[in-house]
């Protein structure tokens, strides 16, 4: 049994891609997209027609509304290939705008429902800012499930869990990148700071009975993935899915609710002030959150320019 099949015994596997062929090949339950992945996909000849379709059918709409329809077109195609959920991201430029994020989430769900897809199969991706978490809390009360992304620290995770968010995506690889650059150490296995962060979050959630799902994301190597075997979900890029499929090395469960409940972790009383202070005190978390929002915003602008060029 290869490593991918072994992992599937402990963890729900999610494909982190906008590439339909990859999704067909690895049979994940769920799939995630983001502005960067969609931008990358529409530059390929096989996916350019989706961009052209979105522009042609909705040419009279504002550019942002056309992009919403493009994101949903990708989501609809992905949902044909998977049994579970697809994550569709809100505009990163709304990351500090609670009202704008709520409106965007509602608009995306409305488009999916108009296409005959129930909201249970959609996760609205939102950056894990304080404002984004508040937006997710509102959307969750309306039955709109959310995936809180760009998550790098425990206070972000706790705030999401207390807001009853459906799922969070802690970014393993980007945490690893920051510490490697900062210390010069090439971390491996259980010593990897990104792996340790997700283990800490998973343990906290299971220890205190939070229902929010933990989905490790943004991996740099298969060691980071296998060290998190047992995490609720892991979203994995095509190249790493292939490496897992090509390896027969043993995979053992590293995370479990039973072990987490026995941990002596202490509960943190979190409010907005505590959240902002703890995040501010975490140089890595602060820098990677800001950097991620900036990069997704840049790619959103690039996508807008592609849409405008086709009008």
Secondary structure, DSSP 8 states (H G I E B T S, - for coil): --HHHHHTTTSEEEEE-S-HHHHHHH--SEEE--HHHHHHHHTSHHHHHHHHHHHHHTTTS-HHHHHHHHHHHHHHHHHTT-SS-EEEE--GGGTT-HHHHHHHHHHHHHHHHHTT--GGGEEEEEE-SHHHHHHHHHHHHTT--EEEEEE-SHHHHHHHHHTT-SEEEEBHHHHHHHHHHHH-----GGG-HHHHHHHHHHHHHHHTT---EEEEB--SSHHHHHTTTTSSEEEE-HHHHHHHHH----------HHHHHT---------HHHHHHHHHH-HHHHHHHHHHHHHHHHHHHHHHHHHHHH-
